[in-house]
Amino acid sequence: MPVVLHQFTVAVGGVMNPGYLEALELARQCATHAHTQALPGAGIAHGSCWAALATVPNPGAGFPLGNAVAGGAALPYGVVFGNSRFSIVGAFAVVPGAPAVGFSGHAERNALVVAGGNGLVPYGLVAPNAGDWVMYVQLHPCVHCLPWLQGVGGGGLLNPFAGLIAGAQNLHVWYRWAHNPLGCAAKDTWNGLPLATKLAQINTW
Ligand SMILES: [Zn+2]
């Protein structure tokens, strides 16, 4: 089954699309997790792109259920992050599940590679959407990542879940900004906002 792209926009919303609520939570998870590194001059993440994948948890291996950003209630899935600059960080800090050849410069790829490298599998939504997986990435997947997500090119390591996506699973990729100069600039500006502002904005997506 395919990779299905959805854009968060204030005008369109997306409530009827699979994974909308989960993707909103993944966006909140990214905003919170990345915030201290996302401010200008504070770290690697201001100009980089973040992604998060909902996974089946494996607490025994150190991958517990996530907790909702608002209120802290346990989520039914774990959260695995990816960043477009893992390819730089990987040389200096150990990321569990990092591939031996290193990370790519693409946030959504790195989230999927980390999940696969730790033996995790994406979380299937509840029936009737059990065949649907969900991830969030700030920018629309680039022209290389679109085929890569489907296992049909794009260079680098294979998507560890491409075979399943070619089978019965759908991967719903929710993104916020177009992958062009305007979209990248909007993403960078957004990364520099106060965390409370980011979370309030996500609630309007
Ligand atoms: Zn890409």
Boltz pocket constraint, residues with backbone or C-beta under 6 A from the ligand:
constraints:
  - pocket:
      binder: B
      contacts: [[A, 105], [A, 106], [A, 107], [A, 141], [A, 142], [A, 143], [A, 144], [A, 145]]
      max_distance: 6.0
